[in-house]
């Protein structure tokens, strides 16, 4: 016989999971519903006539595949760049003693408190001026989406990875040096694999933030529609005569697939990374 408190906890967990998963279920269901059922005033949590018409309209949209590749490029570049920079920065603030080190760490926390919306306009002028000096990173380029997301993901990633780097004993580093390992070899062949779970945990947040971004894409991609990302592609289905909810739900379902694949690939290291962060 199970204990009552354990049964209650399991029932509560299932109820919470059902509430969280229901919007996702309704999105996928609406993507397969025919237009008549979507517009019905009596919605049902099932469909008796599933249809792929909504997905067909999505893939028939001009340059939808290009938008998909742009989103992959932006999210992938943000994950790789922010991961490498955060790893090096976390190692520096943990292993080395220098002036204003504590102040720098506090600034990382303060940066997390500033809402992105408050910095959008300054970032717009920064990207405009930066584009005049450095080609490829100004407005209407994918660089204008990659650089801001790297900047906004770094404070959290550095602060989180700092705990993982600190958990690695200094005696291990000293033993590696005694065995003839250089600093770069210790950094990439010993320390990097040990903090990899933490990198995976931070990369998930970076990937989701860059993949679902709409604010920067709407603000920085003005006329070069070929550099738009998937969230911008959803605007095609919002029309004055009536929104195409089937197309919106189908496009949203397609947008969710890469995130799910990413989670499946890193789920084991993600759990250990979050557990290690809490423990530290």
Order of alpha helices (4+ residues) and beta strands (2+ residues): alpha-alpha-alpha-alpha-alpha-alpha-alpha-alpha-alpha-alpha-alpha-alpha-alpha
